[in-house]
Amino acid sequence: MMEILFSDRDLAVCVKPVGLDSEHDVPAALKEALGGEIFPTHRLDKNVGGVMVFARNKAAAAQLSRLVQDGSLVKEYMAIVHGTPEIRGEMTDFLFKDSAKNKVFVVKNERKGVKLARLEYHCCTQMGNCTLVRIRLQTGRSHQIRVQFSSRGYPLVGDHKYGSRDEEKAPKLFSCCITFPWKGKELKFEKLPDWAR
């Protein structure tokens, strides 16, 4: 059963479980629970869970898509990384996605197909040899958090694609907070994963 945090005639906000596809499975589950149309406006990897917002009509979908494009829809994540990064910091990289391998790489120079990626983070708790980190995305690139931390020697726990060698089944990464302006107000939806409480 998927948790629905909020719904009205324009929006549906839910907590996507790990293992569901955000562009097909989640809209289908929301449609079953709420009825009507459901339009995805942003995505989460299948092996990542967390807070997502969906539109319930075409006008709301267009408005949400604009907010995503211009950076007004702010996404924050919790992650557990191997090692101990600086207590707080920013990461800026050029990322290249190899679609054939579904893998993203940090590259030195801007060229065709390369996108600028930025995030800021702060460390919350030391967990043995690992660290609980809260991350605020400034750009939304495919696998961005996973590859940016891994490239600095801090792969996410459970992220075998980007360097983790532990026994976890999925990356310890969770979309914990979405904030955006809507009809003259700021809406904020937040949920922490069990492992970050």
C-alpha positions in Angstrom: 0.0 0.0 0.0 1.4 3.3 -1.1 1.3 6.2 1.4 -0.5 9.3 0.0 0.6 12.5 1.9 -1.8 14.9 0.1 -4.3 15.1 -2.7 -6.6 17.7 -4.2 -8.0 18.3 -7.7 -4.6 19.4 -9.0 -1.9 17.5 -7.1 -1.2 14.1 -5.6 1.8 13.7 -3.3 2.9 10.2 -2.3 5.8 8.2 -0.8 7.1 6.0 -3.6 8.2 2.6 -2.4 11.6 1.2 -3.6 11.0 -1.2 -6.5 8.2 0.7 -8.2 8.7 2.6 -11.5 7.9 6.3 -11.0 6.6 6.8 -14.5 4.3 3.8 -14.8 3.8 1.8 -11.6 3.3 4.8 -9.2 0.8 6.7 -11.5 -1.2 3.4 -11.9 -1.3 2.9 -8.1 -2.4 6.6 -7.6 -5.0 6.3 -10.3 -6.4 3.2 -8.6 -6.5 4.9 -5.2 -7.7 8.4 -6.3 -9.3 7.9 -9.7 -8.9 10.3 -12.6 -5.8 11.0 -14.6 -2.3 11.1 -13.1 0.6 12.9 -14.8 4.3 12.3 -13.8 6.3 15.5 -13.8 9.6 14.3 -12.3 11.2 10.9 -11.7 13.0 8.7 -9.1 15.1 5.7 -9.9 13.2 2.4 -9.5 15.6 1.4 -6.6 15.1 4.7 -4.7 12.1 5.6 -2.6 10.6 8.8 -1.3 8.3 11.8 -1.7 7.0 12.6 -5.2 4.4 15.0 -6.5 2.2 14.2 -9.5 -0.3 16.3 -11.4 -4.0 15.4 -11.7 -4.8 17.4 -14.8 -2.9 18.8 -17.8 -2.8 22.4 -16.6 -1.3 21.3 -13.2 1.2 19.1 -15.1 2.3 22.0 -17.3 2.7 24.2 -14.2 4.7 21.6 -12.3 6.9 20.9 -15.3 7.7 24.6 -15.5 8.6 24.6 -11.8 10.9 21.6 -12.3 12.6 23.3 -15.3 13.2 26.6 -13.6 14.5 25.1 -10.4 11.5 26.3 -8.2 10.6 22.7 -7.2 13.3 22.0 -4.6 14.2 18.4 -3.8 16.1 17.2 -0.8 17.4 13.7 -0.1 18.7 11.6 2.8 21.6 9.2 2.0 24.0 7.0 3.8 27.5 7.1 2.3 30.6 5.1 3.0 33.3 7.2 4.7 33.2 10.7 6.2 32.8 13.6 3.9 33.5 17.2 5.0 30.8 18.3 7.5 29.1 20.4 4.8 29.9 21.3 1.2 28.9 21.7 -2.4 29.6 19.5 -5.4 29.8 20.8 -9.0 30.6 18.4 -11.9 30.1 17.8 -15.5 28.2 14.5 -16.0 27.9 12.3 -19.0 25.3 9.6 -19.3 26.1 6.4 -21.2 22.5 5.4 -22.1 23.6 2.0 -23.4 25.1 1.1 -20.0 22.6 3.2 -18.0 25.5 4.6 -16.1 26.7 8.2 -15.5 30.3 9.4 -15.4 32.0 12.6 -14.1 34.0 14.1 -17.0 36.5 16.9 -17.0 35.2 19.1 -19.8 31.9 20.3 -21.2 31.0 18.7 -24.5 28.0 17.3 -26.4 25.7 15.3 -24.1 27.4 16.6 -21.0 25.4 18.3 -18.3 26.4 20.5 -15.4 25.4 19.0 -12.0 25.3 20.8 -8.7 24.2 19.9 -5.1 24.9 21.0 -1.6 24.9 18.7 1.5 25.5 18.6 5.2 26.4 15.6 7.3 23.9 14.7 10.0 25.2 11.6 11.9 28.2 9.4 11.9 27.2 5.7 11.7 30.3 3.7 12.3 32.3 3.9 9.0 29.4 5.5 7.3 27.7 8.9 7.4 24.0 10.0 7.2 23.9 13.0 4.8 21.1 15.4 3.8 21.4 16.7 0.2 19.7 19.6 -1.6 19.8 19.3 -5.4 20.4 22.4 -7.4 20.1 20.4 -10.7 18.2 17.2 -11.3 20.5 14.9 -13.3 20.2 11.2 -13.7 22.0 9.3 -10.9 23.5 12.7 -9.9 23.8 12.1 -6.1 25.1 8.6 -6.5 27.8 9.4 -9.0 28.9 12.7 -7.4 29.5 11.2 -4.0 31.1 8.0 -5.5 33.5 10.1 -7.6 34.9 11.6 -4.4 35.3 8.2 -2.7 32.0 8.2 -0.8 29.8 5.7 -2.6 26.2 5.3 -1.2 25.6 2.3 1.0 23.9 -0.4 -1.2 24.9 1.3 -4.5 26.7 -1.5 -6.3 26.6 0.3 -9.6 28.7 3.1 -8.2 31.3 1.4 -6.1 29.6 0.1 -2.9 30.7 -3.5 -1.9 28.3 -4.1 1.0 25.4 -6.5 1.3 22.5 -4.0 1.0 20.0 -4.7 -1.8 19.4 -1.0 -2.8 21.1 2.3 -2.4 20.4 4.1 0.9 18.9 7.1 -0.9 15.5 8.6 -0.2 13.7 11.7 -1.5 12.8 13.2 1.9 11.4 16.7 1.1 9.8 18.6 -1.8 9.1 22.3 -1.6 7.5 24.4 -4.3 5.4 27.6 -4.8 1.7 26.8 -5.6 -1.1 29.3 -6.0 0.5 32.0 -3.9 1.7 29.7 -1.1 4.8 27.6 -0.5 4.0 23.9 -0.2 6.3 21.6 1.6 6.0 17.8 1.9 8.4 15.8 4.1 9.0 12.2 5.1 12.0 10.5 6.5 12.9 6.9 5.8 13.1 4.5 8.7 16.9 4.3 8.5 17.3 8.1 8.9 15.2 8.6 12.0 
